[in-house]
Amino acid sequence: MTQSALSARGFRGFLPFQELVGANVPTGQGIYVVLRRHASPPSFLAASPAGRFKGRDPSVTAEELASAWVDGAAVVYVGKAAGRGGLKRRLATYRRHGAGLPAGHWGGRYIWQLADSDALLVAWWSMPEGDSEAAEQDLIDEFKQLHGGALPFANLRNNTRKAQATPHTVSLNTFNASGVVQ
């Protein structure tokens, strides 16, 4: 699936994290994805540049990162934003965490140990109240179907579905044989 296909489904942004500061990110709830634009094998940093939150070091070993890596997947993280500040606040917290500041976004921390994390893109989909948790799980479930049951690289746990699936099913990006996002 192409960026334009995701855009047609309602995703917006497709920006590197450093460009979020001046971006018009919605304050409502929604879901977001982090995408890696090329299919080459990743290189991992020995230590995470992400901020320590509550004194915890976000770094993990290269072996842990390699075992979480999903070959051929463009999507490396699926997240949700609900509550006060919505997408704008959640993505700002995620960006600050990656910039080395102590910010409360422990989930998805593996992306910051990718050597090319500065080239990752973040896209969001704003939605009505009450839909973000189920929509996030729909994306994770679809990813798992496409990738033999594997979670996206930086999703460390599978959320449990508390409600029935929403009608917001969104196909995730995968790379074709040429390494181009389809």
Backbone hydrogen bonds in HBPLUS format (Angstrom, degrees):
<---DONOR---> <-ACCEPTOR-->    atom                        ^
c    i                          cat <-CA-CA->   ^        H-A-AA   ^      H-
h    n   atom  resd res      DA  || num        DHA   H-A  angle D-A-AA Bond
n    s   type  num  typ     dist DA aas  dist angle  dist       angle   num
A0005-ALA N   A0002-THR O   3.01 MM   3  5.05 123.1  2.34  95.0 109.6     1
A0006-LEU N   A0002-THR O   3.09 MM   4  6.53 158.6  2.13 153.6 158.3     2
A0007-SER N   A0003-GLN O   2.85 MM   4  6.08 157.9  1.90 149.2 156.4     3
A0008-ALA N   A0004-SER O   2.84 MM   4  6.03 150.3  1.93 141.7 149.3     4
A0009-ARG N   A0005-ALA O   3.15 MM   4  6.41 132.5  2.38 136.8 148.7     5
A0009-ARG N   A0006-LEU O   3.03 MM   3  5.06 132.0  2.27  96.1 109.7     6
A0011-PHE N   A0006-LEU O   3.06 MM   5  5.51 157.7  2.11 145.8 138.8     7
A0010-GLY N   A0007-SER O   2.97 MM   3  5.17 158.1  2.02 106.7 113.6     8
A0012-ARG N   A0124-TRP O   2.63 MM 112  5.31 152.4  1.70 151.5 160.7     9
A0124-TRP N   A0012-ARG O   2.80 MM 112  5.31 154.8  1.86 148.1 155.6    10
A0014-PHE N   A0122-VAL O   2.97 MM 108  5.11 117.9  2.36 120.1 132.8    11
A0015-LEU N   A0122-VAL O   3.09 MM 107  5.39 155.2  2.15 143.8 139.8    12
A0122-VAL N   A0015-LEU O   2.74 MM 107  5.39 153.4  1.81 142.3 148.1    13
A0019-GLU N   A0016-PRO O   2.94 MM   3  5.59 153.9  2.01 120.1 128.0    14
A0020-LEU N   A0017-PHE O   3.00 MM   3  5.42 167.6  2.02 118.5 122.0    15
A0023-ALA N   A0020-LEU O   3.10 MM   3  4.89 152.8  2.18 100.7 109.1    16
A0088-LYS N   A0026-PRO O   2.84 MM  62  5.60 134.9  2.05 151.5 159.8    17
A0087-LEU N   A0028-GLY O   2.91 MM  59  6.07 161.3  1.94 153.1 148.2    18
A0127-MET N   A0029-GLN O   3.03 MM  98  6.07 169.0  2.04 145.7 146.0    19
A0030-GLY N   A0081-ALA O   2.88 MM  51  5.34 151.1  1.97 146.4 153.4    20
A0081-ALA N   A0030-GLY O   2.80 MM  51  5.34 155.7  1.86 160.7 156.1    21
A0031-ILE N   A0125-TRP O   3.06 MM  94  5.38 151.3  2.14 142.8 147.2    22
A0125-TRP N   A0031-ILE O   2.80 MM  94  5.38 152.7  1.88 163.5 164.5    23
A0032-TYR N   A0079-GLY O   2.90 MM  47  5.27 158.5  1.95 138.4 139.9    24
A0079-GLY N   A0032-TYR O   2.88 MM  47  5.27 169.0  1.89 154.2 156.4    25
A0033-VAL N   A0123-ALA O   2.90 MM  90  5.51 154.8  1.97 154.4 162.5    26
A0123-ALA N   A0033-VAL O   3.02 MM  90  5.51 159.4  2.07 155.4 161.8    27
A0034-VAL N   A0077-TYR O   2.95 MM  43  5.11 153.3  2.02 143.8 146.3    28
A0076-VAL N   A0034-VAL O   2.81 MM  42  5.65 168.6  1.82 157.7 161.8    29
A0035-LEU N   A0121-LEU O   2.76 MM  86  5.13 160.9  1.80 149.8 156.6    30
A0121-LEU N   A0035-LEU O   2.93 MM  86  5.13 164.9  1.96 148.1 152.8    31
A0036-ARG N   A0074-ALA O   2.76 MM  38  5.14 160.3  1.79 148.9 154.7    32
A0115-ALA N   A0043-SER O   2.79 MM  72  5.40 170.4  1.80 152.4 150.2    33
A0045-LEU N   A0113-GLN O   2.73 MM  68  5.00 160.1  1.77 143.8 150.7    34
A0051-GLY N   A0097-HIS O   2.76 MM  46  5.07 152.1  1.84 141.2 150.3    35
A0056-ARG N   A0053-PHE O   3.11 MM   3  5.53 168.9  2.13 116.0 118.3    36
A0065-LEU N   A0061-THR O   3.09 MM   4  6.46 161.2  2.12 150.8 155.8    37
A0066-ALA N   A0062-ALA O   2.83 MM   4  5.98 163.6  1.86 148.9 153.8    38
A0067-SER N   A0063-GLU O   2.97 MM   4  6.12 151.7  2.05 143.7 151.0    39
A0068-ALA N   A0064-GLU O   3.15 MM   4  6.36 133.0  2.39 138.7 150.2    40
A0068-ALA N   A0065-LEU O   3.11 MM   3  5.19 134.5  2.33  98.6 111.2    41
A0069-TRP N   A0065-LEU O   3.06 MM   4  6.24 126.6  2.35 143.6 158.1    42
A0069-TRP N   A0066-ALA O   3.30 MM   3  5.13 140.3  2.47  92.7 103.5    43
A0073-ALA N   A0070-VAL O   3.30 MM   3  5.84 162.5  2.33 136.9 136.4    44
A0175-PHE N   A0072-GLY O   3.22 MM 103  5.54 162.8  2.25 159.1 158.7    45
A0154-ALA N   A0076-VAL O   2.81 MM  78  5.86 170.7  1.81 164.7 168.0    46
A0086-GLY N   A0083-GLY O   3.08 MM   3  5.52 153.7  2.15 125.9 134.0    47
A0089-ARG N   A0085-GLY O   3.17 MM   4  4.82 171.9  2.17 120.1 121.0    48
A0090-ARG N   A0086-GLY O   3.01 MM   4  6.19 169.9  2.02 158.8 162.1    49
A0091-LEU N   A0087-LEU O   2.88 MM   4  5.86 171.0  1.89 155.8 158.6    50
A0092-ALA N   A0088-LYS O   3.06 MM   4  6.07 147.9  2.16 138.0 147.3    51
A0093-THR N   A0089-ARG O   2.94 MM   4  6.15 153.4  2.01 148.1 154.9    52
A0094-TYR N   A0090-ARG O   2.99 MM   4  6.26 156.2  2.05 145.4 152.1    53
A0095-ARG N   A0091-LEU O   2.91 MM   4  6.07 159.6  1.95 145.5 150.7    54
A0096-ARG N   A0092-ALA O   2.93 MM   4  6.13 163.1  1.96 147.3 151.9    55
A0097-HIS N   A0093-THR O   2.94 MM   4  6.14 156.5  2.00 148.3 154.7    56
A0098-GLY N   A0094-TYR O   3.11 MM   4  6.40 159.9  2.15 147.9 152.5    57
A0099-ALA N   A0095-ARG O   2.96 MM   4  6.22 132.9  2.18 142.2 156.1    58
A0099-ALA N   A0096-ARG O   3.09 MM   3  4.92 128.0  2.38  91.1 105.4    59
A0101-LEU N   A0096-ARG O   3.05 MM   5  5.46 157.5  2.10 159.7 152.6    60
A0100-GLY N   A0097-HIS O   3.12 MM   3  5.47 158.6  2.16 111.9 115.0    61
A0103-ALA N   A0101-LEU O   2.91 MM   2  5.78 110.1  2.41 117.5 100.6    62
A0105-HIS N   A0103-ALA O   2.90 MM   2  5.88 133.9  2.12 109.5  95.4    63
A0109-ARG N   A0106-TRP O   3.29 MM   3  5.62 142.4  2.44 136.7 132.8    64
A0111-ILE N   A0108-GLY O   3.30 MM   3  6.25 157.1  2.36 125.1 128.3    65
A0112-TRP N   A0109-ARG O   3.15 MM   3  5.89 148.1  2.26 119.9 126.4    66
A0113-GLN N   A0110-TYR O   3.01 MM   3  5.58 160.1  2.05 118.5 124.7    67
A0114-LEU N   A0111-ILE O   3.11 MM   3  5.47 163.9  2.14 112.1 115.8    68
A0117-SER N   A0114-LEU O   3.06 MM   3  5.13 147.7  2.17 122.6 117.5    69
A0119-ALA N   A0116-ASP O   2.91 MM   3  5.56 161.6  1.95 121.5 127.6    70
A0120-LEU N   A0117-SER O   3.23 MM   3  5.27 161.3  2.27 103.4 109.1    71
A0135-ALA N   A0131-ASP O   2.96 MM   4  6.01 160.7  2.00 159.0 165.4    72
A0136-GLU N   A0132-SER O   2.89 MM   4  5.94 156.5  1.94 147.6 153.2    73
A0137-GLN N   A0133-GLU O   3.12 MM   4  6.37 161.2  2.16 144.4 149.3    74
A0138-ASP N   A0134-ALA O   2.85 MM   4  6.10 149.3  1.94 145.8 155.0    75
A0139-LEU N   A0135-ALA O   3.07 MM   4  6.34 156.5  2.13 147.0 151.8    76
A0140-ILE N   A0136-GLU O   3.00 MM   4  6.32 161.9  2.03 152.0 157.1    77
A0141-ASP N   A0137-GLN O   2.78 MM   4  5.93 163.7  1.81 152.2 157.1    78
A0142-GLU N   A0138-ASP O   2.91 MM   4  6.11 157.6  1.96 146.8 153.0    79
A0143-PHE N   A0139-LEU O   2.88 MM   4  6.10 160.1  1.92 150.1 155.8    80
A0144-LYS N   A0140-ILE O   2.93 MM   4  6.19 162.3  1.97 151.8 156.3    81
A0145-GLN N   A0141-ASP O   3.01 MM   4  6.30 150.8  2.09 145.5 153.4    82
A0146-LEU N   A0142-GLU O   2.99 MM   4  6.28 152.6  2.07 150.2 157.3    83
A0146-LEU N   A0143-PHE O   3.07 MM   3  5.12 116.3  2.49  96.2 111.6    84
A0147-HIS N   A0143-PHE O   2.93 MM   4  6.07 134.6  2.14 148.1 161.4    85
A0149-GLY N   A0144-LYS O   2.69 MM   5  4.14 163.1  1.71 145.2 140.2    86
A0150-ALA N   A0147-HIS O   3.09 MM   3  5.60 168.5  2.10 121.6 124.6    87
A0155-ASN N   A0152-PRO O   2.95 MM   3  5.32 155.9  2.01 118.8 126.7    88
A0182-GLN N   A0174-THR O   2.88 MM   8  5.85 171.6  1.89 169.0 168.5    89
A0176-ASN N   A0180-VAL O   2.91 MM   4  5.56 159.7  1.95 149.2 152.9    90
A0179-GLY N   A0176-ASN O   2.93 MM   3  5.43 164.0  1.95 121.4 125.0    91
